[in-house]
């Protein structure tokens, strides 16, 4: 059995990766001297400016500690307690946030929309939103989309515009969970604004933690009216950092010279390499289109156990029945090739299938 210590980089999550050099350098620079607290500092001002520039329009930006906080508080800004939030049945807000959106909205209900490969269509959205319209059922008020999706797929700009147009017809505001927005932008080769504000998104949960930051996400409002009281909501939720520059400064390091997209493109390319290595193997089935930095593969339980025994970390419950193999900004070609070689070895001659 091979030693786990030989595997500094795994495929369990892009959260496993450390801080990228650009973010670390900016964090170090922000630590060089005193600065005003609670976001009234030059680092936060510069990060706000850069986010607006990247997204192609003036935005209201609020930094929080986590993606769950970003999603939950953003949706709370759009909904009352009696409202419904439409989201994909596998959306992170549904399967991995411990009812955070329901808690912070004081009871708004998530209304689940089906769809292949982690994506919903306008018809599916409309059908789900019109399921009931009586007073005994939550009134649909918001649409929460995920880009890239939990399955690693991406919505094209045209697909997003079609969904947001349907949302408008239904009287819905639109939230976008962009925990892996960078990977989607890199995969599509579009300007970030084309799949956010220009596509009809009202509020964005913009994440870079999975792309090289240590901690901290941004809630970005494209409509300043929606952001009017959000500062109070953030404070009440315990999400206003006193030394806010240590959340915002790494964004400056990531955004100023395009490091956020370089790292995302690299992670995407490693996933493509991984998929190319696994596809020819009879014991492996690729479950979803590989478009960003993740490969979902179906492998028999003995194969999974053998790989875990060789020290590889990856999840098998997202979604159930598949192995989620996530690449990060620091995944190397050697990591990928070694994993593929181990899969090939443990399944050689049908020994384990």
Secondary structure, 3 states (H helix, E strand, C coil): CCCHHHCCCCCCCCCCCCCCHHHHHHHHHHCCCCCCCCCCCHHHHHHHHHHHHHHCCCCEEEEECCHHHHHHHHHHCCCCCCEEEEEECCCHHHHCCCCHHHHHCCCCEEEEECCHHHCCCHHHHHHHHCCCCCCCCCEEEEEEEECCCCCCCCCCHHHHHHHHHHHHHCCCEEEEEECCHHHHHHHHCCCHHHHCHHHCCCEEEEECHHHCCCCCEEEEECCCCCCCCHHHHHHHCCCCCCCCHHHHHHHHHHHCCCHHHHHHHHHHHHHHHHHHHHHCCCCCEECCCCCCCEEEEECCHHHHHHHHHCCCCCEEECCEEEEEEECCCCCCHHHHHHHHHHHHHHCHHHCCC
